[in-house]
Amino acid sequence: MIDKLTQRRSIRKYTEEAIPEEKLKTVLKAGLLSPTSKNLHPWEFLVVQDRKLLGELADCREMGADMLKGAAAAVIVMADTQINDVWIEDCSIAMSNMHLTAADEGVGSCWIQVRNRNSKKAGVTTEQFIKEMFDIGEKYAVEAILSLGMPAKERGPVVLDEKLWEKVHYGKF
Ligand SMILES: Cc1cc2nc3c(=O)[nH]c(=O)nc-3n(C[C@H](O)[C@H](O)[C@H](O)COP(=O)(O)O)c2cc1C
């Protein structure tokens, strides 16, 4: 497990290749297998594979989403907020599990923040931009997007900064 966590990196540059359908399905399986509070599964996953739409979706953020222009797919993670008040945690776990599984499958991926961010369109939040683009109903809140593609180049492993151990507290803070 630690080896896999070390190898996981955010990948923002992709080749022109399509993601093999089985690999994409495995990534989605990881989302569906994610634990949720009270086992209520408030999330929904919207898979976008049309490259023209992916290019347009890149404008959902002022910056930080440009990798979508070269992506082969994206998974928009949203939730019905009426199902559970802790939908953010549920969506985050699904995002994390899909990001890690993509890495394990040799598929590059990157988390794109949606909540509390603005689009390139003046006065339009990232969430409003996405909801309008895909006709997503009022009761849903969009948490994040996972961009996906076959990696254009490998990135080195994550190196554990020994100083981070200062963030671990035993017994008292
Ligand atoms: C909650 C969260 C939001 C993130 N949002 C973005 C984003 O909007 N755009 C982006 O390019 N990367 C985003 N990232 C990726 C981080 O920048 C990246 O994980 C961090 O720099 C460490 O690099 P690594 O993932 O390669 O180890 C996000 C990551 C997390 C966990």
The ligand as a Tripos MOL2 file, in Angstrom:
@<TRIPOS>MOLECULE
LIG
   31    33     1     0     0
SMALL
NO_CHARGES

@<TRIPOS>ATOM
      1 C1         -8.4500   18.8560   -2.5760 C.3       1 LIG1
      2 C2         -7.4770   18.9920   -3.7160 C.ar      1 LIG1
      3 C3         -7.7070   19.9460   -4.6760 C.ar      1 LIG1
      4 C4         -6.8360   20.0690   -5.7650 C.ar      1 LIG1
      5 N1         -7.1350   20.9530   -6.7630 N.ar      1 LIG1
      6 C5         -6.3350   21.0270   -7.8400 C.ar      1 LIG1
      7 C6         -6.6910   21.8570   -8.9420 C.ar      1 LIG1
      8 O1         -7.7350   22.5020   -8.9500 O.2       1 LIG1
      9 N2         -5.8580   21.8990  -10.0110 N.ar      1 LIG1
     10 C7         -4.6840   21.1710  -10.0490 C.ar      1 LIG1
     11 O2         -3.9510   21.2650  -11.0450 O.2       1 LIG1
     12 N3         -4.3280   20.3530   -9.0190 N.ar      1 LIG1
     13 C8         -5.1220   20.2580   -7.9340 C.ar      1 LIG1
     14 N4         -4.8090   19.3920   -6.9180 N.ar      1 LIG1
     15 C9         -3.5660   18.6010   -6.9740 C.3       1 LIG1
     16 C10        -2.5130   19.1330   -5.9840 C.3       1 LIG1
     17 O3         -1.9950   20.3510   -6.4910 O.3       1 LIG1
     18 C11        -1.4170   18.0590   -5.8190 C.3       1 LIG1
     19 O4         -1.9780   16.9090   -5.2520 O.3       1 LIG1
     20 C12        -0.2730   18.5480   -4.9350 C.3       1 LIG1
     21 O5          0.4060   19.6280   -5.5240 O.3       1 LIG1
     22 C13         0.7580   17.4300   -4.6700 C.3       1 LIG1
     23 O6          1.2620   16.8890   -5.8740 O.3       1 LIG1
     24 P1          1.1280   15.3280   -6.1740 P.3       1 LIG1
     25 O7         -0.3520   15.0070   -6.2080 O.co2     1 LIG1
     26 O8          1.7880   15.1040   -7.4920 O.co2     1 LIG1
     27 O9          1.8040   14.5890   -5.0560 O.co2     1 LIG1
     28 C14        -5.6760   19.2510   -5.8370 C.ar      1 LIG1
     29 C15        -5.4640   18.2850   -4.8600 C.ar      1 LIG1
     30 C16        -6.3470   18.1480   -3.8190 C.ar      1 LIG1
     31 C17        -6.1140   17.0620   -2.7930 C.3       1 LIG1
@<TRIPOS>BOND
     1     1     2 1
     2     2     3 ar
     3     2    30 ar
     4     3     4 ar
     5     4     5 ar
     6     4    28 ar
     7     5     6 ar
     8     6     7 ar
     9     6    13 1
    10     7     8 2
    11     7     9 ar
    12     9    10 ar
    13    10    11 2
    14    10    12 ar
    15    12    13 ar
    16    13    14 ar
    17    14    15 1
    18    14    28 ar
    19    15    16 1
    20    16    17 1
    21    16    18 1
    22    18    19 1
    23    18    20 1
    24    20    21 1
    25    20    22 1
    26    22    23 1
    27    23    24 1
    28    24    25 2
    29    24    26 1
    30    24    27 1
    31    28    29 ar
    32    29    30 ar
    33    30    31 1
@<TRIPOS>SUBSTRUCTURE
     1 LIG1         1 GROUP 0 **** ****
